[in-house]
Amino acid sequence: MVDKDPLADIRQRIDEIDAAVQQLVSERAECARTVAEIKREQGDSEHFYRPEREAQVLRKVQQRNQGPLSDDAIAGIFREIMAVCLALEKPLKVAFLGPEGTYTHAAAIKHFGSRIEPEPVASIEEVFRLVEAGGANFGVVPVENSSEGVINHTLDLFMKSALTVSGEVELRIRHNLMTREKATADIERVYAHQQTLAQCRLWLDINLPNAERIAVRSNAQAVIMASDHDHSAAIAGAMAAELYQMPVLYADIEDEPNNTTRFVVIGKYRSPASGDDRTSLLVFAHNKPGSLFSLLEPLAKRNISMSNIESRPSRRGVWEYVFFIDIDGHRDDENVAASIAEIEQASAMVTVLGSYPRAVL
């Protein structure tokens, strides 16, 4: 008598679950298609992607999660389901700093799912321009890094753009040294974005002290250049290594183990409140004593938490500055609206860059 395979019953149950999941996903896709039809009948052919709705769904998914999958993993599965359903309604064109395989590309995939129509461009300025011109529905740009601080170039572009911040995404940055050489002794130069070189400074000082460090416009571009030159290496993420078939010699070479970059999604869509939001402000301050205090006091007295404040030259006059401020809450919240109104009275000008759902893991 042949013993029964102990895995047979489990495999059969897995097959049954797979069939049920597939049926439910198909039903969800039909619902999404119906939503698209109703929106078109109502004359709305643009706003198929609703960041506040997606954030609410993902938060509920994580609240229901009882394991064994992590919150991040279960959110990723549902994000892909939503992305596939959204593609039935209208595929999203998303612009980012290219070429494909950059960390910004990875951030776009994390936020929107893998079903986007990627629009890689040559610079962050071009991301803004393409979205403003209607060549892309949304753009993704970096705003700050946990170890290197804000990306000033991005902040400066907000000062002359009418686009709105529609969302945010946080990406754990894992830097890898990739090369076709077999040992570090054979590497004479290292290509990477200047921010990446700064984030790997200590590792490079110890392991490649004599190699030339060459800053390029993106880490994906660095991989392409390293591929074209002997005795060269690049620093980039796993997505670039896979896309360009570049071997990883050393993984996780970043100096800070929790190195994370925050990206924002820019577009023309003004997101309604999702229940857990952040608001970004651009404030031109008067050049007089106590001006910064007068901007922050309205937030303090209403117990509104400020998660970030940065100053940049206003370019309007010598020693005049503009402040970028991130606060908790939505612009339509009563206490946030009252604070913004009071800040407007104490400043030269206030622009709400956007209220948007806080990043979901």
Contacts in CASP RR format, 6 or more apart in sequence:
PFRMAT RR
TARGET T0000
AUTHOR 0000-0000-0000
METHOD contacts of the structure
MODEL  1
MVDKDPLADIRQRIDEIDAAVQQLVSERAECARTVAEIKREQGDSEHFYR
PEREAQVLRKVQQRNQGPLSDDAIAGIFREIMAVCLALEKPLKVAFLGPE
GTYTHAAAIKHFGSRIEPEPVASIEEVFRLVEAGGANFGVVPVENSSEGV
INHTLDLFMKSALTVSGEVELRIRHNLMTREKATADIERVYAHQQTLAQC
RLWLDINLPNAERIAVRSNAQAVIMASDHDHSAAIAGAMAAELYQMPVLY
ADIEDEPNNTTRFVVIGKYRSPASGDDRTSLLVFAHNKPGSLFSLLEPLA
KRNISMSNIESRPSRRGVWEYVFFIDIDGHRDDENVAASIAEIEQASAMV
TVLGSYPRAVL
25 81 0 8 1.000
28 81 0 8 1.000
28 85 0 8 1.000
29 84 0 8 1.000
29 85 0 8 1.000
29 88 0 8 1.000
31 85 0 8 1.000
32 85 0 8 1.000
32 86 0 8 1.000
32 88 0 8 1.000
32 89 0 8 1.000
33 88 0 8 1.000
33 89 0 8 1.000
35 89 0 8 1.000
36 48 0 8 1.000
36 88 0 8 1.000
36 89 0 8 1.000
36 90 0 8 1.000
39 45 0 8 1.000
39 47 0 8 1.000
39 48 0 8 1.000
39 89 0 8 1.000
45 90 0 8 1.000
47 269 0 8 1.000
48 86 0 8 1.000
48 89 0 8 1.000
48 90 0 8 1.000
49 86 0 8 1.000
49 90 0 8 1.000
49 92 0 8 1.000
49 112 0 8 1.000
49 137 0 8 1.000
49 138 0 8 1.000
49 269 0 8 1.000
50 271 0 8 1.000
51 166 0 8 1.000
51 167 0 8 1.000
51 265 0 8 1.000
51 269 0 8 1.000
51 271 0 8 1.000
51 274 0 8 1.000
51 356 0 8 1.000
51 357 0 8 1.000
52 271 0 8 1.000
52 272 0 8 1.000
52 273 0 8 1.000
52 274 0 8 1.000
52 277 0 8 1.000
52 356 0 8 1.000
52 357 0 8 1.000
53 274 0 8 1.000
54 79 0 8 1.000
54 82 0 8 1.000
54 357 0 8 1.000
55 274 0 8 1.000
55 276 0 8 1.000
55 357 0 8 1.000
55 358 0 8 1.000
55 360 0 8 1.000
56 274 0 8 1.000
56 275 0 8 1.000
56 357 0 8 1.000
57 78 0 8 1.000
57 82 0 8 1.000
58 75 0 8 1.000
58 78 0 8 1.000
58 79 0 8 1.000
58 360 0 8 1.000
59 276 0 8 1.000
59 360 0 8 1.000
61 74 0 8 1.000
61 75 0 8 1.000
61 78 0 8 1.000
62 71 0 8 1.000
62 74 0 8 1.000
62 75 0 8 1.000
62 360 0 8 1.000
62 361 0 8 1.000
65 71 0 8 1.000
65 74 0 8 1.000
67 74 0 8 1.000
69 77 0 8 1.000
71 361 0 8 1.000
72 361 0 8 1.000
75 360 0 8 1.000
75 361 0 8 1.000
79 110 0 8 1.000
79 113 0 8 1.000
80 113 0 8 1.000
80 114 0 8 1.000
80 115 0 8 1.000
82 113 0 8 1.000
83 112 0 8 1.000
83 113 0 8 1.000
83 114 0 8 1.000
83 115 0 8 1.000
83 116 0 8 1.000
84 115 0 8 1.000
86 92 0 8 1.000
86 115 0 8 1.000
87 115 0 8 1.000
91 115 0 8 1.000
91 116 0 8 1.000
91 117 0 8 1.000
92 112 0 8 1.000
92 115 0 8 1.000
92 116 0 8 1.000
92 117 0 8 1.000
92 137 0 8 1.000
92 138 0 8 1.000
93 116 0 8 1.000
93 117 0 8 1.000
93 119 0 8 1.000
93 135 0 8 1.000
93 136 0 8 1.000
93 137 0 8 1.000
93 138 0 8 1.000
94 108 0 8 1.000
94 112 0 8 1.000
94 116 0 8 1.000
94 117 0 8 1.000
94 118 0 8 1.000
94 119 0 8 1.000
94 136 0 8 1.000
94 137 0 8 1.000
94 138 0 8 1.000
94 139 0 8 1.000
94 140 0 8 1.000
95 119 0 8 1.000
95 120 0 8 1.000
95 121 0 8 1.000
95 126 0 8 1.000
95 127 0 8 1.000
95 130 0 8 1.000
95 131 0 8 1.000
95 135 0 8 1.000
95 136 0 8 1.000
95 138 0 8 1.000
95 139 0 8 1.000
95 140 0 8 1.000
96 102 0 8 1.000
96 104 0 8 1.000
96 105 0 8 1.000
96 107 0 8 1.000
96 108 0 8 1.000
96 118 0 8 1.000
96 119 0 8 1.000
96 120 0 8 1.000
96 121 0 8 1.000
96 127 0 8 1.000
96 139 0 8 1.000
96 140 0 8 1.000
96 141 0 8 1.000
97 104 0 8 1.000
97 105 0 8 1.000
97 120 0 8 1.000
97 121 0 8 1.000
97 122 0 8 1.000
97 123 0 8 1.000
97 124 0 8 1.000
97 127 0 8 1.000
97 141 0 8 1.000
97 217 0 8 1.000
97 218 0 8 1.000
98 104 0 8 1.000
98 105 0 8 1.000
98 120 0 8 1.000
98 121 0 8 1.000
98 122 0 8 1.000
98 218 0 8 1.000
98 220 0 8 1.000
98 221 0 8 1.000
99 120 0 8 1.000
99 218 0 8 1.000
99 220 0 8 1.000
99 221 0 8 1.000
99 224 0 8 1.000
100 118 0 8 1.000
100 120 0 8 1.000
100 220 0 8 1.000
100 243 0 8 1.000
101 219 0 8 1.000
101 220 0 8 1.000
101 236 0 8 1.000
101 237 0 8 1.000
101 239 0 8 1.000
101 240 0 8 1.000
101 243 0 8 1.000
101 244 0 8 1.000
102 120 0 8 1.000
102 218 0 8 1.000
102 219 0 8 1.000
102 220 0 8 1.000
102 236 0 8 1.000
102 240 0 8 1.000
103 142 0 8 1.000
103 171 0 8 1.000
103 173 0 8 1.000
103 219 0 8 1.000
103 237 0 8 1.000
103 261 0 8 1.000
104 140 0 8 1.000
104 141 0 8 1.000
104 142 0 8 1.000
104 218 0 8 1.000
104 263 0 8 1.000
105 118 0 8 1.000
105 120 0 8 1.000
105 220 0 8 1.000
105 239 0 8 1.000
106 171 0 8 1.000
106 237 0 8 1.000
106 239 0 8 1.000
107 140 0 8 1.000
107 142 0 8 1.000
107 169 0 8 1.000
107 171 0 8 1.000
107 261 0 8 1.000
107 263 0 8 1.000
108 116 0 8 1.000
108 118 0 8 1.000
108 139 0 8 1.000
108 140 0 8 1.000
109 116 0 8 1.000
109 239 0 8 1.000
110 169 0 8 1.000
110 171 0 8 1.000
111 140 0 8 1.000
111 167 0 8 1.000
111 169 0 8 1.000
111 263 0 8 1.000
111 265 0 8 1.000
112 138 0 8 1.000
119 130 0 8 1.000
119 135 0 8 1.000
119 136 0 8 1.000
121 127 0 8 1.000
121 130 0 8 1.000
122 217 0 8 1.000
123 217 0 8 1.000
124 141 0 8 1.000
124 142 0 8 1.000
124 153 0 8 1.000
124 154 0 8 1.000
124 157 0 8 1.000
125 157 0 8 1.000
127 136 0 8 1.000
127 139 0 8 1.000
127 140 0 8 1.000
127 141 0 8 1.000
127 266 0 8 1.000
128 141 0 8 1.000
128 157 0 8 1.000
128 161 0 8 1.000
128 163 0 8 1.000
128 266 0 8 1.000
130 136 0 8 1.000
130 139 0 8 1.000
131 137 0 8 1.000
131 138 0 8 1.000
131 139 0 8 1.000
131 163 0 8 1.000
131 266 0 8 1.000
131 267 0 8 1.000
131 268 0 8 1.000
132 161 0 8 1.000
132 162 0 8 1.000
132 163 0 8 1.000
137 267 0 8 1.000
138 166 0 8 1.000
138 265 0 8 1.000
138 266 0 8 1.000
138 267 0 8 1.000
138 269 0 8 1.000
139 265 0 8 1.000
139 266 0 8 1.000
139 267 0 8 1.000
140 169 0 8 1.000
140 263 0 8 1.000
140 264 0 8 1.000
140 265 0 8 1.000
140 266 0 8 1.000
141 151 0 8 1.000
141 154 0 8 1.000
141 157 0 8 1.000
141 263 0 8 1.000
141 264 0 8 1.000
141 266 0 8 1.000
142 151 0 8 1.000
142 154 0 8 1.000
142 261 0 8 1.000
142 262 0 8 1.000
142 263 0 8 1.000
143 150 0 8 1.000
143 151 0 8 1.000
143 154 0 8 1.000
143 155 0 8 1.000
143 262 0 8 1.000
143 263 0 8 1.000
143 264 0 8 1.000
144 150 0 8 1.000
144 151 0 8 1.000
144 261 0 8 1.000
144 262 0 8 1.000
144 308 0 8 1.000
145 151 0 8 1.000
145 173 0 8 1.000
145 195 0 8 1.000
145 199 0 8 1.000
145 259 0 8 1.000
145 260 0 8 1.000
145 261 0 8 1.000
145 262 0 8 1.000
146 256 0 8 1.000
146 258 0 8 1.000
146 259 0 8 1.000
146 260 0 8 1.000
146 261 0 8 1.000
147 199 0 8 1.000
147 254 0 8 1.000
147 255 0 8 1.000
147 256 0 8 1.000
147 259 0 8 1.000
148 195 0 8 1.000
148 198 0 8 1.000
148 199 0 8 1.000
150 308 0 8 1.000
150 310 0 8 1.000
150 324 0 8 1.000
151 195 0 8 1.000
152 312 0 8 1.000
155 310 0 8 1.000
155 312 0 8 1.000
155 324 0 8 1.000
156 312 0 8 1.000
158 282 0 8 1.000
158 324 0 8 1.000
158 353 0 8 1.000
159 282 0 8 1.000
159 312 0 8 1.000
159 314 0 8 1.000
159 315 0 8 1.000
159 322 0 8 1.000
161 266 0 8 1.000
163 266 0 8 1.000
163 267 0 8 1.000
163 268 0 8 1.000
164 266 0 8 1.000
164 267 0 8 1.000
164 268 0 8 1.000
164 269 0 8 1.000
164 270 0 8 1.000
164 353 0 8 1.000
164 354 0 8 1.000
165 264 0 8 1.000
165 265 0 8 1.000
165 266 0 8 1.000
165 267 0 8 1.000
165 280 0 8 1.000
165 353 0 8 1.000
165 354 0 8 1.000
165 356 0 8 1.000
166 265 0 8 1.000
166 266 0 8 1.000
166 267 0 8 1.000
166 269 0 8 1.000
166 270 0 8 1.000
166 271 0 8 1.000
166 354 0 8 1.000
166 356 0 8 1.000
167 264 0 8 1.000
167 265 0 8 1.000
167 271 0 8 1.000
167 356 0 8 1.000
167 357 0 8 1.000
167 359 0 8 1.000
168 262 0 8 1.000
168 263 0 8 1.000
168 264 0 8 1.000
168 265 0 8 1.000
168 278 0 8 1.000
168 356 0 8 1.000
168 357 0 8 1.000
168 358 0 8 1.000
168 359 0 8 1.000
169 262 0 8 1.000
169 263 0 8 1.000
169 264 0 8 1.000
169 265 0 8 1.000
169 359 0 8 1.000
170 260 0 8 1.000
170 261 0 8 1.000
170 262 0 8 1.000
170 263 0 8 1.000
170 359 0 8 1.000
171 260 0 8 1.000
171 261 0 8 1.000
171 263 0 8 1.000
172 258 0 8 1.000
172 259 0 8 1.000
172 260 0 8 1.000
173 199 0 8 1.000
173 237 0 8 1.000
173 254 0 8 1.000
173 259 0 8 1.000
173 260 0 8 1.000
173 261 0 8 1.000
174 237 0 8 1.000
174 238 0 8 1.000
174 251 0 8 1.000
174 252 0 8 1.000
174 254 0 8 1.000
174 259 0 8 1.000
175 196 0 8 1.000
175 199 0 8 1.000
175 200 0 8 1.000
175 235 0 8 1.000
175 236 0 8 1.000
175 237 0 8 1.000
175 252 0 8 1.000
175 253 0 8 1.000
175 254 0 8 1.000
175 259 0 8 1.000
176 235 0 8 1.000
176 236 0 8 1.000
176 237 0 8 1.000
176 238 0 8 1.000
176 241 0 8 1.000
176 248 0 8 1.000
176 250 0 8 1.000
176 251 0 8 1.000
176 252 0 8 1.000
176 253 0 8 1.000
177 190 0 8 1.000
177 233 0 8 1.000
177 234 0 8 1.000
177 235 0 8 1.000
177 248 0 8 1.000
177 249 0 8 1.000
177 250 0 8 1.000
177 253 0 8 1.000
178 223 0 8 1.000
178 226 0 8 1.000
178 233 0 8 1.000
178 234 0 8 1.000
178 235 0 8 1.000
178 236 0 8 1.000
178 240 0 8 1.000
178 241 0 8 1.000
178 246 0 8 1.000
178 247 0 8 1.000
178 248 0 8 1.000
178 249 0 8 1.000
179 187 0 8 1.000
179 226 0 8 1.000
179 232 0 8 1.000
179 233 0 8 1.000
179 234 0 8 1.000
179 246 0 8 1.000
179 247 0 8 1.000
179 249 0 8 1.000
180 226 0 8 1.000
180 227 0 8 1.000
180 246 0 8 1.000
180 247 0 8 1.000
181 187 0 8 1.000
181 231 0 8 1.000
181 232 0 8 1.000
181 233 0 8 1.000
181 249 0 8 1.000
184 207 0 8 1.000
184 208 0 8 1.000
184 249 0 8 1.000
186 231 0 8 1.000
187 208 0 8 1.000
187 211 0 8 1.000
187 231 0 8 1.000
187 232 0 8 1.000
187 233 0 8 1.000
188 211 0 8 1.000
188 212 0 8 1.000
188 231 0 8 1.000
188 232 0 8 1.000
189 211 0 8 1.000
189 212 0 8 1.000
189 213 0 8 1.000
189 214 0 8 1.000
189 229 0 8 1.000
189 231 0 8 1.000
189 232 0 8 1.000
189 233 0 8 1.000
190 197 0 8 1.000
190 204 0 8 1.000
190 208 0 8 1.000
190 211 0 8 1.000
190 212 0 8 1.000
190 213 0 8 1.000
190 214 0 8 1.000
190 232 0 8 1.000
190 233 0 8 1.000
190 234 0 8 1.000
190 235 0 8 1.000
191 214 0 8 1.000
191 216 0 8 1.000
191 221 0 8 1.000
191 222 0 8 1.000
191 223 0 8 1.000
191 225 0 8 1.000
191 226 0 8 1.000
191 232 0 8 1.000
191 233 0 8 1.000
191 234 0 8 1.000
191 235 0 8 1.000
192 200 0 8 1.000
192 213 0 8 1.000
192 214 0 8 1.000
192 215 0 8 1.000
192 216 0 8 1.000
192 219 0 8 1.000
192 222 0 8 1.000
192 234 0 8 1.000
192 235 0 8 1.000
192 236 0 8 1.000
193 215 0 8 1.000
193 216 0 8 1.000
193 217 0 8 1.000
193 218 0 8 1.000
193 219 0 8 1.000
193 222 0 8 1.000
194 215 0 8 1.000
196 219 0 8 1.000
196 222 0 8 1.000
196 235 0 8 1.000
196 236 0 8 1.000
197 204 0 8 1.000
197 213 0 8 1.000
197 215 0 8 1.000
197 235 0 8 1.000
199 254 0 8 1.000
199 255 0 8 1.000
199 256 0 8 1.000
199 259 0 8 1.000
200 235 0 8 1.000
200 253 0 8 1.000
200 254 0 8 1.000
200 255 0 8 1.000
201 255 0 8 1.000
202 255 0 8 1.000
203 253 0 8 1.000
203 254 0 8 1.000
203 255 0 8 1.000
204 211 0 8 1.000
204 213 0 8 1.000
204 253 0 8 1.000
207 250 0 8 1.000
207 253 0 8 1.000
208 233 0 8 1.000
211 233 0 8 1.000
214 225 0 8 1.000
216 222 0 8 1.000
216 225 0 8 1.000
219 234 0 8 1.000
219 235 0 8 1.000
219 236 0 8 1.000
219 237 0 8 1.000
219 240 0 8 1.000
220 236 0 8 1.000
220 240 0 8 1.000
220 243 0 8 1.000
220 244 0 8 1.000
222 234 0 8 1.000
222 235 0 8 1.000
222 236 0 8 1.000
223 234 0 8 1.000
223 236 0 8 1.000
223 240 0 8 1.000
223 241 0 8 1.000
223 244 0 8 1.000
223 246 0 8 1.000
224 244 0 8 1.000
225 232 0 8 1.000
225 234 0 8 1.000
226 232 0 8 1.000
226 233 0 8 1.000
226 234 0 8 1.000
226 246 0 8 1.000
227 244 0 8 1.000
227 246 0 8 1.000
233 249 0 8 1.000
234 240 0 8 1.000
234 246 0 8 1.000
235 253 0 8 1.000
236 246 0 8 1.000
238 248 0 8 1.000
240 246 0 8 1.000
241 247 0 8 1.000
241 248 0 8 1.000
262 359 0 8 1.000
264 280 0 8 1.000
264 356 0 8 1.000
265 356 0 8 1.000
270 354 0 8 1.000
270 355 0 8 1.000
271 277 0 8 1.000
271 354 0 8 1.000
271 355 0 8 1.000
271 356 0 8 1.000
271 357 0 8 1.000
272 330 0 8 1.000
272 332 0 8 1.000
273 329 0 8 1.000
273 330 0 8 1.000
273 332 0 8 1.000
273 333 0 8 1.000
273 355 0 8 1.000
274 330 0 8 1.000
274 357 0 8 1.000
275 330 0 8 1.000
275 357 0 8 1.000
276 357 0 8 1.000
276 358 0 8 1.000
277 328 0 8 1.000
277 329 0 8 1.000
277 330 0 8 1.000
277 355 0 8 1.000
277 356 0 8 1.000
277 357 0 8 1.000
277 358 0 8 1.000
278 307 0 8 1.000
278 326 0 8 1.000
278 327 0 8 1.000
278 328 0 8 1.000
278 329 0 8 1.000
278 355 0 8 1.000
278 356 0 8 1.000
278 357 0 8 1.000
278 358 0 8 1.000
279 326 0 8 1.000
279 327 0 8 1.000
279 328 0 8 1.000
279 329 0 8 1.000
279 330 0 8 1.000
279 331 0 8 1.000
279 336 0 8 1.000
279 352 0 8 1.000
279 354 0 8 1.000
279 355 0 8 1.000
279 356 0 8 1.000
280 324 0 8 1.000
280 325 0 8 1.000
280 326 0 8 1.000
280 352 0 8 1.000
280 353 0 8 1.000
280 354 0 8 1.000
280 355 0 8 1.000
280 356 0 8 1.000
281 323 0 8 1.000
281 324 0 8 1.000
281 325 0 8 1.000
281 326 0 8 1.000
281 327 0 8 1.000
281 340 0 8 1.000
281 343 0 8 1.000
281 350 0 8 1.000
281 351 0 8 1.000
281 352 0 8 1.000
281 353 0 8 1.000
282 322 0 8 1.000
282 323 0 8 1.000
282 324 0 8 1.000
282 350 0 8 1.000
282 351 0 8 1.000
282 352 0 8 1.000
282 353 0 8 1.000
283 295 0 8 1.000
283 322 0 8 1.000
283 323 0 8 1.000
283 324 0 8 1.000
283 325 0 8 1.000
283 343 0 8 1.000
283 347 0 8 1.000
283 349 0 8 1.000
283 350 0 8 1.000
283 351 0 8 1.000
284 314 0 8 1.000
284 316 0 8 1.000
284 320 0 8 1.000
284 322 0 8 1.000
284 347 0 8 1.000
284 348 0 8 1.000
284 349 0 8 1.000
284 350 0 8 1.000
285 291 0 8 1.000
285 292 0 8 1.000
285 295 0 8 1.000
285 320 0 8 1.000
285 321 0 8 1.000
285 322 0 8 1.000
285 323 0 8 1.000
285 347 0 8 1.000
285 348 0 8 1.000
286 346 0 8 1.000
286 347 0 8 1.000
286 348 0 8 1.000
287 319 0 8 1.000
287 320 0 8 1.000
287 321 0 8 1.000
291 346 0 8 1.000
291 347 0 8 1.000
292 323 0 8 1.000
294 346 0 8 1.000
294 347 0 8 1.000
295 323 0 8 1.000
295 325 0 8 1.000
295 343 0 8 1.000
295 346 0 8 1.000
295 347 0 8 1.000
296 306 0 8 1.000
296 309 0 8 1.000
298 338 0 8 1.000
298 339 0 8 1.000
298 340 0 8 1.000
298 342 0 8 1.000
298 343 0 8 1.000
298 346 0 8 1.000
299 306 0 8 1.000
299 327 0 8 1.000
299 339 0 8 1.000
299 343 0 8 1.000
302 335 0 8 1.000
302 338 0 8 1.000
302 339 0 8 1.000
303 335 0 8 1.000
304 327 0 8 1.000
304 328 0 8 1.000
304 329 0 8 1.000
304 335 0 8 1.000
304 336 0 8 1.000
304 339 0 8 1.000
305 327 0 8 1.000
305 328 0 8 1.000
306 325 0 8 1.000
306 326 0 8 1.000
306 327 0 8 1.000
306 328 0 8 1.000
307 326 0 8 1.000
307 327 0 8 1.000
307 328 0 8 1.000
308 324 0 8 1.000
308 325 0 8 1.000
308 326 0 8 1.000
309 323 0 8 1.000
309 324 0 8 1.000
309 325 0 8 1.000
309 326 0 8 1.000
310 323 0 8 1.000
310 324 0 8 1.000
311 321 0 8 1.000
311 322 0 8 1.000
311 323 0 8 1.000
311 324 0 8 1.000
312 321 0 8 1.000
312 322 0 8 1.000
312 324 0 8 1.000
313 320 0 8 1.000
313 321 0 8 1.000
313 322 0 8 1.000
314 320 0 8 1.000
314 321 0 8 1.000
314 322 0 8 1.000
324 353 0 8 1.000
327 336 0 8 1.000
327 339 0 8 1.000
329 336 0 8 1.000
329 355 0 8 1.000
330 336 0 8 1.000
330 355 0 8 1.000
331 337 0 8 1.000
331 340 0 8 1.000
331 352 0 8 1.000
331 354 0 8 1.000
331 355 0 8 1.000
332 355 0 8 1.000
336 355 0 8 1.000
340 350 0 8 1.000
340 352 0 8 1.000
343 350 0 8 1.000
344 350 0 8 1.000
END
